[in-house]
Amino acid sequence: MNCKYCESICVKNGFHANGKQRFKCKSCGKRQLWSYKYNAYQSNLNRQIIILIKEGLGIRSTARVLGISATTLLKRILSIAQSIRRPFISKGKTYEVDELRTFVGNKKRLVWVVYALERESRKVVSFYAGARTNKTLNVVLRTLHLAEAKSIYTDGLKNYQFLIQRNVHKVTRFGTNHIERFNLSLRVHLKRLNRKTICFSRNLSIISAVLKIYFWM
């Protein structure tokens, strides 16, 4: 057989614990089987995970549909998120910034999801999930400052007045229409962000990974 990683020739290398013939690649040295029974080894699993996450399935629902354990699914989600690169940000664009409130672990542990939407392309260029502080807002705003944003539209939250330059900061009646509509999509497509649901993230790393997949995949 050919190696599933580098497509070089493999030779027989004993037997697996389940009795199946095991092979070893002569080039990269990785051991593998001709076929795997456990669904977590399927080549298109990551793509299926991405699709189901974007369609609003929770962790346990996705694990049941794919026939894998919830622990394996969480590891895959983190692995997929680590491989995603941040999008290229053009200079001199107009952005809308807004914050979305949710919780992690329990309803007493409130979390802000702050993100910036480029008005022309309607794409998310930066986001951050953390406590309701200026530090959380600054992670996103710093990216826009480096991109030399032409205008940054926000709601009437007073924190923005001290974090954004006056000549760039805009607060108008319909200035955040696009990002407010995007908030609705997030609430609908990601079950953990629904207002009335029993689904929630247990830690910040998971919700950050899910958002990264949703925004940039």
N, CA, C and O of each residue as an XYZ file, in Angstrom:
868
protein
N       0.835     -1.196      0.000
C       0.000      0.000      0.000
C       0.872      1.250      0.000
O       2.050      1.202      0.356
N       0.278      2.364     -0.403
C       0.960      3.644     -0.382
C       0.675      4.360      0.937
O      -0.410      4.228      1.503
N       1.645      5.106      1.410
C       1.497      5.838      2.663
C       0.396      6.891      2.532
O       0.310      7.582      1.517
N      -0.435      7.007      3.552
C      -1.524      7.978      3.543
C      -1.043      9.380      3.862
O      -1.813     10.334      3.753
N       0.227      9.525      4.259
C       0.779     10.824      4.621
C       1.698     11.391      3.539
O       1.596     12.565      3.183
N       2.607     10.540      3.015
C       3.559     11.022      2.013
C       3.475     10.261      0.686
O       4.218     10.554     -0.251
N       2.562      9.278      0.614
C       2.309      8.498     -0.602
C       3.500      7.652     -1.046
O       3.563      7.235     -2.202
N       4.449      7.391     -0.138
C       5.547      6.482     -0.460
C       5.097      5.039     -0.236
O       3.973      4.788      0.199
N       5.981      4.106     -0.535
C       5.638      2.687     -0.415
C       5.737      2.238      1.040
O       6.675      2.603      1.749
N       4.760      1.441      1.481
C       4.756      0.883      2.831
C       5.018     -0.616      2.784
O       4.691     -1.294      1.810
N       5.609     -1.108      3.849
C       5.875     -2.541      3.968
C       5.167     -3.073      5.205
O       4.828     -2.304      6.104
N       4.941     -4.380      5.259
C       4.262     -4.986      6.395
C       5.091     -4.808      7.662
O       6.320     -4.883      7.642
N       4.385     -4.570      8.763
C       5.073     -4.295     10.019
C       4.285     -4.891     11.194
O       3.869     -4.167     12.098
N       4.087     -6.188     11.173
C       3.381     -6.861     12.255
C       1.878     -6.656     12.192
O       1.321     -6.307     11.151
N       1.240     -6.882     13.328
C      -0.210     -6.789     13.401
C      -0.630     -5.838     14.516
O       0.039     -5.714     15.541
N      -1.754     -5.176     14.286
C      -2.322     -4.275     15.283
C      -2.982     -5.085     16.391
O      -3.166     -6.295     16.259
N      -3.338     -4.410     17.490
C      -3.981     -5.098     18.619
C      -5.318     -5.726     18.235
O      -5.750     -6.704     18.844
N      -5.977     -5.149     17.206
C      -7.259     -5.712     16.768
C      -7.097     -6.840     15.764
O      -8.090     -7.359     15.253
N      -5.835     -7.236     15.468
C      -5.573     -8.359     14.579
C      -5.348     -7.984     13.130
O      -5.027     -8.852     12.318
N      -5.507     -6.707     12.779
C      -5.339     -6.289     11.394
C      -3.860     -6.103     11.053
O      -3.041     -5.769     11.908
N      -3.543     -6.333      9.765
C      -2.172     -6.154      9.291
C      -1.756     -4.696      9.413
O      -2.503     -3.802      9.016
N      -0.575     -4.452      9.957
C      -0.056     -3.101     10.114
C       1.053     -2.874      9.107
O       1.795     -3.797      8.770
N       1.168     -1.629      8.621
C       2.174     -1.269      7.638
C       3.025     -0.117      8.156
O       2.585      0.670      8.994
N       4.255     -0.029      7.643
C       5.167      1.033      8.009
C       5.723      1.670      6.740
O       6.187      0.973      5.837
N       5.672      3.009      6.678
C       6.160      3.724      5.501
C       7.689      3.687      5.462
O       8.343      3.932      6.476
N       8.251      3.385      4.308
C       9.699      3.309      4.155
C      10.338      4.694      4.114
O      11.546      4.829      4.312
N       9.526      5.729      3.856
C      10.052      7.081      3.755
C       9.924      7.865      5.067
O      10.922      8.311      5.633
N       8.668      8.029      5.549
C       8.459      8.841      6.754
C       8.427      8.009      8.031
O       8.487      8.559      9.130
N       8.333      6.676      7.893
C       8.384      5.794      9.056
C       7.096      5.693      9.849
O       7.084      5.047     10.897
N       6.002      6.308      9.392
C       4.732      6.263     10.128
C       4.050      4.920      9.929
O       4.026      4.366      8.830
N       3.494      4.412     11.031
C       2.761      3.141     10.987
C       1.276      3.411     10.759
O       0.728      4.389     11.268
N       0.636      2.543      9.994
C      -0.756      2.747      9.643
C      -1.411      1.438      9.231
O      -0.733      0.439      8.991
N      -2.737      1.454      9.153
C      -3.511      0.303      8.724
C      -4.113      0.572      7.357
O      -4.221      1.718      6.920
N      -4.502     -0.507      6.691
C      -5.141     -0.370      5.382
C      -6.479      0.341      5.515
O      -6.823      1.192      4.694
N      -7.228     -0.008      6.545
C      -8.520      0.644      6.806
C      -8.746      0.698      8.309
O      -8.272     -0.161      9.053
N      -9.470      1.711      8.742
C      -9.741      1.913     10.162
C     -11.229      1.762     10.434
O     -12.074      2.179      9.642
N     -11.522      1.161     11.565
C     -12.919      0.950     11.933
C     -13.477      2.155     12.676
O     -14.637      2.517     12.477
N     -12.668      2.785     13.533
C     -13.147      3.914     14.325
C     -13.305      5.134     13.431
O     -12.398      5.464     12.668
N     -14.446      5.807     13.517
C     -14.769      6.919     12.625
C     -13.817      8.102     12.759
O     -13.697      8.904     11.834
N     -13.143      8.219     13.895
C     -12.235      9.352     14.097
C     -11.052      9.315     13.141
O     -10.368     10.326     12.984
N     -10.790      8.182     12.499
C      -9.663      8.052     11.580
C     -10.047      8.342     10.129
O      -9.196      8.282      9.243
N     -11.326      8.658      9.877
C     -11.750      8.932      8.512
C     -11.101     10.213      7.996
O     -10.959     11.186      8.737
N     -10.714     10.210      6.742
C      -9.959     11.329      6.171
C     -10.767     12.619      6.068
O     -10.195     13.708      6.115
N     -12.083     12.513      5.928
C     -12.915     13.717      5.757
C     -13.597     14.146      7.057
O     -14.554     14.920      7.027
N     -13.117     13.653      8.183
C     -13.768     13.945      9.460
C     -13.723     15.431      9.800
O     -14.722     15.996     10.246
N     -12.577     16.063      9.593
C     -12.448     17.491      9.935
C     -13.441     18.338      9.162
O     -14.017     19.280      9.707
N     -13.643     18.008      7.896
C     -14.593     18.770      7.085
C     -16.012     18.611      7.615
O     -16.781     19.572      7.642
N     -16.353     17.411      8.032
C     -17.677     17.167      8.596
C     -17.870     17.934      9.900
O     -18.949     18.468     10.159
N     -16.826     17.986     10.716
C     -16.898     18.730     11.983
C     -17.169     20.203     11.718
O     -18.007     20.811     12.385
N     -16.467     20.779     10.752
C     -16.648     22.191     10.417
C     -18.081     22.471      9.969
O     -18.688     23.457     10.388
N     -18.614     21.603      9.121
C     -19.981     21.792      8.606
C     -21.000     21.719      9.736
O     -21.901     22.556      9.809
N     -20.871     20.730     10.616
C     -21.837     20.549     11.693
C     -21.759     21.673     12.726
O     -22.782     22.075     13.281
N     -20.558     22.179     12.986
C     -20.412     23.309     13.912
C     -21.138     24.535     13.362
O     -21.839     25.231     14.096
N     -20.967     24.793     12.068
C     -21.592     25.966     11.456
C     -23.103     25.816     11.336
O     -23.813     26.810     11.181
N     -23.598     24.590     11.406
C     -25.040     24.359     11.315
C     -25.716     24.343     12.680
O     -26.907     24.049     12.779
N     -24.962     24.657     13.732
C     -25.580     24.840     15.036
C     -25.610     23.638     15.951
O     -26.250     23.700     17.001
N     -24.946     22.540     15.604
C     -24.931     21.384     16.485
C     -23.965     21.597     17.645
O     -22.895     22.181     17.476
N     -24.355     21.118     18.820
C     -23.484     21.190     19.976
C     -22.438     20.094     19.944
O     -22.385     19.296     19.008
N     -21.608     20.062     20.971
C     -20.524     19.082     21.023
C     -21.063     17.656     21.066
O     -20.647     16.813     20.272
N     -21.971     17.383     21.972
C     -22.493     16.018     22.112
C     -23.334     15.614     20.899
O     -23.309     14.455     20.486
N     -24.071     16.559     20.332
C     -24.852     16.256     19.131
C     -23.932     15.890     17.969
O     -24.175     14.916     17.256
N     -22.886     16.670     17.789
C     -21.927     16.402     16.716
C     -21.236     15.059     16.926
O     -21.037     14.302     15.977
N     -20.870     14.769     18.173
C     -20.211     13.491     18.474
C     -21.132     12.311     18.154
O     -20.678     11.290     17.637
N     -22.415     12.450     18.461
C     -23.364     11.366     18.165
C     -23.535     11.162     16.666
O     -23.583     10.027     16.190
N     -23.626     12.250     15.931
C     -23.815     12.154     14.479
C     -22.607     11.514     13.806
O     -22.762     10.695     12.900
N     -21.411     11.882     14.241
C     -20.177     11.372     13.626
C     -19.740     10.027     14.187
O     -18.867      9.371     13.620
N     -20.340      9.616     15.295
C     -19.985      8.323     15.886
C     -18.635      8.318     16.555
O     -17.933      7.307     16.528
N     -18.250      9.456     17.170
C     -16.983      9.534     17.886
C     -17.252     10.050     19.300
O     -18.362     10.490     19.599
N     -16.252      9.996     20.158
C     -16.433     10.462     21.531
C     -16.351     11.988     21.601
O     -15.733     12.627     20.749
N     -16.977     12.557     22.618
C     -16.949     14.013     22.795
C     -15.528     14.506     23.051
O     -15.155     15.589     22.600
N     -14.736     13.715     23.774
C     -13.344     14.096     24.041
C     -12.531     14.181     22.761
O     -11.760     15.122     22.570
N     -12.706     13.192     21.879
C     -12.016     13.212     20.590
C     -12.445     14.411     19.761
O     -11.624     15.043     19.097
N     -13.737     14.722     19.804
C     -14.249     15.861     19.046
C     -13.649     17.169     19.536
O     -13.266     18.008     18.721
N     -13.557     17.362     20.841
C     -12.975     18.589     21.388
C     -11.509     18.735     20.967
O     -11.063     19.832     20.631
N     -10.772     17.636     20.987
C      -9.375     17.679     20.561
C      -9.251     18.057     19.091
O      -8.354     18.804     18.700
N     -10.174     17.525     18.279
C     -10.148     17.847     16.855
C     -10.480     19.314     16.607
O      -9.873     19.956     15.750
N     -11.442     19.840     17.356
C     -11.825     21.241     17.201
C     -10.648     22.156     17.516
O     -10.384     23.109     16.783
N      -9.944     21.865     18.605
C      -8.768     22.662     18.970
C      -7.670     22.536     17.914
O      -6.987     23.509     17.596
N      -7.509     21.323     17.373
C      -6.492     21.096     16.347
C      -6.822     21.853     15.068
O      -5.935     22.439     14.447
N      -8.088     21.844     14.669
C      -8.515     22.568     13.466
C      -8.297     24.068     13.648
O      -7.797     24.745     12.750
N      -8.678     24.579     14.818
C      -8.546     26.013     15.084
C      -7.088     26.463     15.050
O      -6.790     27.560     14.576
N      -6.181     25.628     15.548
C      -4.761     25.984     15.559
C      -4.179     26.097     14.157
O      -3.203     26.816     13.943
N      -4.772     25.394     13.209
C      -4.263     25.403     11.835
C      -4.806     26.566     11.009
O      -4.367     26.781      9.879
N      -5.755     27.315     11.561
C      -6.375     28.424     10.824
C      -5.529     29.688     10.976
O      -5.140     30.054     12.085
N      -5.259     30.327      9.892
C      -4.481     31.566      9.913
C      -5.414     32.772      9.954
O      -6.515     32.749      9.404
N      -4.952     33.813     10.612
C      -5.723     35.047     10.660
C      -5.822     35.653      9.262
O      -4.865     35.576      8.492
N      -6.956     36.251      8.922
C      -7.110     36.825      7.578
C      -6.255     38.074      7.392
O      -5.919     38.765      8.355
N      -5.915     38.345      6.157
C      -5.165     39.549      5.823
C      -6.091     40.760      5.965
O      -7.230     40.726      5.500
N      -5.612     41.821      6.598
C      -6.419     43.010      6.834
C      -5.896     44.156      5.979
O      -4.734     44.549      6.084
N      -6.770     44.684      5.134
C      -6.397     45.822      4.282
C      -6.415     47.109      5.089
O      -7.154     47.231      6.065
N      -5.604     48.057      4.677
C      -5.526     49.332      5.376
C      -6.556     50.321      4.828
O      -6.956     50.260      3.666
N      -6.968     51.233      5.712
C      -7.848     52.310      5.294
C      -9.290     51.910      5.057
O      -9.976     52.546      4.257
N      -9.768     50.877      5.728
C     -11.137     50.407      5.549
C     -12.038     50.903      6.681
O     -11.564     51.444      7.680
N     -13.345     50.707      6.502
C     -14.330     51.081      7.510
C     -14.802     49.822      8.232
O     -15.126     48.815      7.603
N     -14.834     49.895      9.562
C     -15.174     48.723     10.368
C     -16.318     49.020     11.332
O     -16.561     50.165     11.714
N     -17.002     47.961     11.704
C     -18.013     48.027     12.754
C     -17.582     47.090     13.875
O     -17.173     45.958     13.618
N     -17.670     47.554     15.104
C     -17.252     46.754     16.263
C     -18.430     46.617     17.213
O     -19.147     47.581     17.478
N     -18.618     45.411     17.717
C     -19.701     45.182     18.672
C     -19.298     44.063     19.617
O     -18.357     43.316     19.348
N     -20.017     43.956     20.722
C     -19.734     42.921     21.721
C     -20.986     42.064     21.937
O     -22.115     42.553     21.907
N     -20.745     40.788     22.154
C     -21.816     39.811     22.339
C     -21.639     39.166     23.701
O     -20.558     38.660     24.002
N     -22.662     39.170     24.524
C     -22.528     38.627     25.867
C     -22.967     37.165     25.912
O     -24.006     36.800     25.363
N     -22.167     36.341     26.568
C     -22.506     34.942     26.788
C     -21.872     34.523     28.107
O     -21.457     35.379     28.889
N     -21.790     33.230     28.367
C     -21.151     32.770     29.593
C     -20.372     31.494     29.329
O     -20.621     30.796     28.346
N     -19.439     31.196     30.201
C     -18.594     30.008     30.083
C     -18.613     29.263     31.412
O     -18.324     29.854     32.452
N     -18.941     28.002     31.393
C     -18.958     27.189     32.607
C     -20.252     27.289     33.377
O     -20.902     26.271     33.620
N     -20.647     28.489     33.768
C     -21.924     28.714     34.448
C     -22.384     30.140     34.166
O     -21.605     30.970     33.696
N     -23.644     30.419     34.453
C     -24.232     31.705     34.075
C     -23.673     32.886     34.874
O     -23.894     34.039     34.506
N     -22.964     32.611     35.945
C     -22.353     33.682     36.724
C     -21.029     34.148     36.119
O     -20.547     35.238     36.428
N     -20.454     33.326     35.267
C     -19.176     33.664     34.643
C     -19.424     34.240     33.246
O     -19.316     33.540     32.240
N     -19.753     35.510     33.212
C     -20.086     36.177     31.963
C     -18.838     36.444     31.126
O     -17.755     36.706     31.651
N     -19.021     36.371     29.824
C     -17.916     36.547     28.879
C     -18.382     37.466     27.753
O     -19.526     37.391     27.305
N     -17.479     38.328     27.309
C     -17.723     39.182     26.153
C     -17.051     38.582     24.928
O     -15.877     38.213     24.978
N     -17.781     38.485     23.844
C     -17.199     38.159     22.546
C     -17.183     39.448     21.740
O     -18.224     39.900     21.264
N     -16.015     40.033     21.590
C     -15.859     41.300     20.869
C     -15.254     40.993     19.499
O     -14.277     40.252     19.399
N     -15.836     41.563     18.451
C     -15.285     41.317     17.117
C     -15.506     42.521     16.209
O     -16.367     43.364     16.461
N     -14.711     42.578     15.155
C     -14.762     43.683     14.198
C     -15.145     43.145     12.828
O     -14.605     42.141     12.362
N     -16.090     43.835     12.192
C     -16.594     43.445     10.874
C     -16.206     44.510      9.858
O     -16.475     45.694     10.063
N     -15.579     44.098      8.771
C     -15.235     45.032      7.699
C     -16.496     45.302      6.886
O     -17.092     44.380      6.329
N     -16.896     46.564      6.819
C     -18.223     46.901      6.290
C     -18.402     46.501      4.829
O     -19.468     46.013      4.453
N     -17.400     46.695      4.018
C     -17.549     46.446      2.580
C     -17.652     44.959      2.259
O     -18.532     44.553      1.501
N     -16.775     44.150      2.819
C     -16.756     42.712      2.518
C     -17.630     41.886      3.453
O     -17.920     40.723      3.171
N     -18.057     42.493      4.581
C     -18.868     41.819      5.607
C     -18.114     40.633      6.232
O     -18.731     39.644      6.629
N     -16.802     40.733      6.314
C     -15.997     39.662      6.893
C     -15.439     40.082      8.257
O     -15.101     41.245      8.481
N     -15.356     39.113      9.147
C     -14.795     39.361     10.469
C     -13.274     39.358     10.358
O     -12.684     38.389      9.881
N     -12.646     40.433     10.796
C     -11.189     40.554     10.670
C     -10.466     40.310     11.986
O      -9.274     40.006     11.992
N     -11.179     40.440     13.102
C     -10.549     40.214     14.405
C     -11.631     39.949     15.446
O     -12.737     40.484     15.362
N     -11.292     39.111     16.429
C     -12.233     38.858     17.518
C     -11.458     38.435     18.758
O     -10.290     38.055     18.684
N     -12.133     38.509     19.894
C     -11.527     38.076     21.151
C     -12.638     37.803     22.157
O     -13.616     38.546     22.234
N     -12.478     36.738     22.919
C     -13.444     36.377     23.958
C     -12.762     36.485     25.314
O     -11.715     35.880     25.542
N     -13.358     37.256     26.207
C     -12.763     37.442     27.524
C     -13.694     38.174     28.470
O     -14.879     38.340     28.181
N     -13.161     38.609     29.594
C     -13.955     39.314     30.602
C     -14.400     40.680     30.071
O     -13.843     41.196     29.102
N     -15.407     41.249     30.721
C     -15.937     42.538     30.281
C     -15.039     43.663     30.789
O     -15.352     44.334     31.773
N     -13.925     43.853     30.101
C     -12.956     44.875     30.487
C     -12.439     45.593     29.245
O     -12.645     45.146     28.117
N     -11.763     46.719     29.481
C     -11.141     47.446     28.374
C     -10.044     46.625     27.708
O      -9.777     46.788     26.517
N      -9.420     45.759     28.461
C      -8.366     44.910     27.905
C      -8.913     44.013     26.800
O      -8.257     43.817     25.777
N     -10.107     43.469     27.002
C     -10.731     42.632     25.986
C     -11.054     43.437     24.738
O     -10.818     42.979     23.620
N     -11.593     44.634     24.926
C     -11.899     45.498     23.781
C     -10.637     45.900     23.035
O     -10.629     45.981     21.807
N      -9.580     46.150     23.780
C      -8.333     46.634     23.178
C      -7.675     45.612     22.260
O      -6.973     45.987     21.321
N      -7.892     44.323     22.520
C      -7.296     43.294     21.660
C      -7.784     43.455     20.229
O      -7.007     43.330     19.283
N      -9.074     43.734     20.073
C      -9.654     43.916     18.740
C      -9.330     45.294     18.188
O      -8.976     45.420     17.016
N      -9.444     46.327     19.011
C      -9.224     47.694     18.549
C      -7.781     47.942     18.141
O      -7.511     48.724     17.230
N      -6.854     47.271     18.823
C      -5.435     47.426     18.475
C      -5.181     46.950     17.042
O      -4.385     47.543     16.315
N      -5.862     45.879     16.648
C      -5.718     45.379     15.282
C      -6.203     46.404     14.269
O      -5.588     46.579     13.217
N      -7.302     47.078     14.578
C      -7.853     48.083     13.664
C      -6.958     49.318     13.600
O      -6.826     49.934     12.542
N      -6.346     49.681     14.720
C      -5.424     50.816     14.718
C      -4.205     50.519     13.846
O      -3.728     51.387     13.115
N      -3.707     49.287     13.929
C      -2.562     48.908     13.097
C      -2.933     48.887     11.620
O      -2.091     49.108     10.750
N      -4.221     48.615     11.352
C      -4.691     48.603      9.968
C      -5.048     50.001      9.469
O      -5.526     50.164      8.347
N      -4.813     51.008     10.313
C      -5.086     52.398      9.953
C      -6.523     52.571      9.466
O      -6.770     53.076      8.371
N      -7.464     52.137     10.308
C      -8.881     52.170      9.949
C      -9.331     53.586      9.608
O      -8.973     54.548     10.288
N     -10.122     53.695      8.543
C     -10.657     54.989      8.132
C     -11.733     55.459      9.100
O     -11.765     56.623      9.500
N     -12.624     54.524      9.474
C     -13.697     54.820     10.424
C     -14.006     53.560     11.206
O     -13.930     52.454     10.670
N     -14.360     53.724     12.487
C     -14.765     52.600     13.332
C     -16.111     52.959     13.950
O     -16.204     53.877     14.766
N     -17.141     52.238     13.561
C     -18.485     52.483     14.063
C     -18.778     51.548     15.241
O     -18.534     50.344     15.161
N     -19.296     52.104     16.320
C     -19.643     51.310     17.495
C     -21.009     51.771     18.015
O     -21.596     52.728     17.510
N     -21.493     51.068     19.031
C     -22.705     51.511     19.703
C     -22.335     52.576     20.748
O     -21.218     53.093     20.730
N     -23.257     52.902     21.650
C     -23.017     53.979     22.592
C     -22.261     53.606     23.846
O     -22.263     54.371     24.811
N     -21.609     52.446     23.866
C     -20.836     52.037     25.035
C     -19.731     53.050     25.325
O     -18.936     53.370     24.442
N     -19.677     53.555     26.557
C     -18.756     54.640     26.908
C     -17.288     54.229     26.815
O     -16.420     55.072     26.590
N     -17.009     52.926     26.990
C     -15.611     52.475     26.951
C     -14.918     52.843     25.652
O     -13.724     53.142     25.646
N     -15.663     52.824     24.544
C     -15.054     53.100     23.243
C     -14.534     54.533     23.137
O     -13.590     54.796     22.392
N     -15.144     55.455     23.876
C     -14.732     56.854     23.791
C     -13.284     57.056     24.235
O     -12.613     57.979     23.772
N     -12.806     56.196     25.129
C     -11.450     56.331     25.664
C     -10.439     55.432     24.949
O      -9.236     55.529     25.189
N     -10.932     54.560     24.072
C     -10.055     53.586     23.420
C      -9.860     53.849     21.934
O      -8.932     53.319     21.324
N     -10.742     54.676     21.344
C     -10.673     54.951     19.905
C     -10.470     56.450     19.691
O     -11.080     57.270     20.377
N      -9.625     56.792     18.754
C      -9.368     58.202     18.441
C     -10.653     58.888     17.967
O     -11.465     58.285     17.266
N     -10.823     60.131     18.350
C     -12.063     60.857     18.053
C     -12.305     61.038     16.554
O     -13.446     60.971     16.096
N     -11.247     61.265     15.800
C     -11.428     61.480     14.366
C     -11.783     60.208     13.612
O     -12.171     60.269     12.446
N     -11.655     59.065     14.257
C     -11.959     57.777     13.629
C     -13.273     57.204     14.170
O     -14.023     56.554     13.441
N     -13.536     57.448     15.426
C     -14.695     56.856     16.097
C     -15.997     57.504     15.619
O     -16.118     58.728     15.578
N     -16.971     56.657     15.257
C     -18.277     57.119     14.802
C     -19.381     56.397     15.584
O     -19.363     55.174     15.724
N     -20.337     57.181     16.087
C     -21.515     56.614     16.757
C     -22.741     57.250     16.125
O     -23.088     58.388     16.441
N     -23.398     56.515     15.231
C     -24.583     57.019     14.541
C     -25.723     56.024     14.702
O     -25.527     54.904     15.173
N     -26.895     56.443     14.310
C     -28.090     55.632     14.534
C     -28.034     54.289     13.817
O     -28.353     53.257     14.407
N     -27.630     54.294     12.545
C     -27.588     53.056     11.766
C     -26.150     52.611     11.474
O     -25.909     51.877     10.516
N     -25.212     53.050     12.288
C     -23.813     52.764     12.022
C     -23.399     51.319     12.211
O     -22.421     50.865     11.617
N     -24.144     50.591     13.038
C     -23.756     49.192     13.322
C     -24.807     48.198     12.821
O     -24.944     47.107     13.375
N     -25.539     48.570     11.786
C     -26.595     47.684     11.267
C     -26.062     46.327     10.818
O     -26.667     45.294     11.104
N     -24.929     46.329     10.114
C     -24.409     45.079      9.557
C     -23.957     44.121     10.662
O     -24.251     42.926     10.612
N     -23.252     44.642     11.640
C     -22.732     43.758     12.688
C     -23.845     43.303     13.629
O     -23.774     42.208     14.187
N     -24.871     44.133     13.809
C     -26.003     43.710     14.628
C     -26.745     42.560     13.945
O     -27.214     41.637     14.610
N     -26.847     42.619     12.632
C     -27.454     41.506     11.890
C     -26.588     40.266     11.967
O     -27.097     39.146     12.017
N     -25.280     40.465     11.978
C     -24.361     39.327     12.097
C     -24.471     38.688     13.479
O     -24.295     37.479     13.625
N     -24.764     39.507     14.494
C     -24.986     38.961     15.836
C     -26.130     37.955     15.830
O     -26.063     36.911     16.479
N     -27.179     38.288     15.085
C     -28.330     37.387     14.989
C     -27.931     36.067     14.347
O     -28.352     35.003     14.801
N     -27.122     36.127     13.296
C     -26.643     34.900     12.644
C     -25.833     34.044     13.611
O     -25.968     32.820     13.631
N     -24.989     34.695     14.414
C     -24.193     33.962     15.398
C     -25.087     33.249     16.409
O     -24.846     32.090     16.747
N     -26.108     33.936     16.884
C     -27.023     33.350     17.862
C     -27.749     32.141     17.281
O     -28.016     31.171     17.990
N     -28.066     32.205     15.988
C     -28.816     31.122     15.342
C     -27.912     29.947     14.978
O     -28.286     28.791     15.176
N     -26.723     30.238     14.445
C     -25.860     29.188     13.906
C     -25.017     28.465     14.954
O     -24.652     27.307     14.755
N     -24.705     29.129     16.064
C     -23.895     28.507     17.105
C     -24.753     28.279     18.340
O     -25.165     29.230     19.005
N     -25.015     27.030     18.637
C     -25.940     26.693     19.718
C     -25.471     27.222     21.065
O     -26.292     27.571     21.913
N     -24.173     27.284     21.269
C     -23.632     27.747     22.555
C     -23.878     29.236     22.778
O     -23.717     29.723     23.897
N     -24.265     29.962     21.737
C     -24.529     31.388     21.864
C     -26.021     31.712     21.871
O     -26.398     32.879     21.979
N     -26.868     30.698     21.760
C     -28.312     30.923     21.828
C     -28.689     31.494     23.187
O     -28.040     31.203     24.192
N     -29.732     32.302     23.215
C     -30.138     32.941     24.464
C     -30.784     31.956     25.437
O     -30.542     32.032     26.641
N     -31.597     31.038     24.933
C     -32.254     30.050     25.788
C     -31.846     28.654     25.327
O     -32.462     28.089     24.424
N     -30.823     28.110     25.941
C     -30.308     26.804     25.553
C     -29.576     26.177     26.735
O     -29.144     26.873     27.654
N     -29.445     24.859     26.697
C     -28.682     24.162     27.734
C     -27.250     23.907     27.261
O     -26.457     23.300     27.980
N     -26.919     24.368     26.055
C     -25.574     24.190     25.516
C     -24.705     25.396     25.882
O     -25.129     26.545     25.751
N     -23.508     25.121     26.334
C     -22.575     26.194     26.667
C     -21.154     25.646     26.645
O     -20.938     24.436     26.721
N     -20.194     26.554     26.541
C     -18.785     26.171     26.550
C     -18.288     26.073     27.983
O     -18.686     26.859     28.843
N     -17.418     25.108     28.234
C     -16.879     24.920     29.581
C     -15.627     25.750     29.824
O     -15.270     25.997     30.976
N     -14.956     26.183     28.771
C     -13.794     27.048     28.952
C     -13.622     27.943     27.735
O     -14.210     27.696     26.681
N     -12.821     28.975     27.887
C     -12.644     29.969     26.840
C     -11.964     29.417     25.588
O     -12.228     29.883     24.480
N     -11.098     28.436     25.761
C     -10.376     27.905     24.607
C     -11.324     27.257     23.601
O     -11.107     27.344     22.392
N     -12.374     26.609     24.101
C     -13.322     25.947     23.202
C     -14.158     26.972     22.448
O     -14.312     26.871     21.231
N     -14.697     27.955     23.159
C     -15.525     28.951     22.476
C     -14.691     29.772     21.497
O     -15.195     30.163     20.444
N     -13.440     30.039     21.818
C     -12.558     30.755     20.897
C     -12.276     29.914     19.651
O     -12.241     30.438     18.538
N     -12.077     28.613     19.843
C     -11.811     27.725     18.714
C     -13.030     27.617     17.799
O     -12.899     27.639     16.575
N     -14.211     27.502     18.396
C     -15.446     27.403     17.607
C     -15.675     28.683     16.809
O     -16.045     28.623     15.637
N     -15.459     29.835     17.434
C     -15.626     31.108     16.738
C     -14.610     31.270     15.611
O     -14.927     31.810     14.551
N     -13.412     30.808     15.845
C     -12.366     30.892     14.818
C     -12.753     30.073     13.597
O     -12.558     30.511     12.463
N     -13.305     28.874     13.829
C     -13.765     28.028     12.742
C     -14.932     28.680     12.004
O     -14.981     28.669     10.774
N     -15.858     29.241     12.751
C     -17.041     29.861     12.143
C     -16.678     31.099     11.333
O     -17.206     31.299     10.240
N     -15.789     31.926     11.854
C     -15.435     33.167     11.185
C     -14.540     32.958      9.972
O     -14.730     33.613      8.947
N     -13.569     32.057     10.072
C     -12.474     32.027      9.099
C     -12.319     30.718      8.346
O     -11.284     30.504      7.716
N     -13.298     29.844      8.386
C     -13.233     28.610      7.594
C     -14.324     28.624      6.528
O     -14.442     27.675      5.753
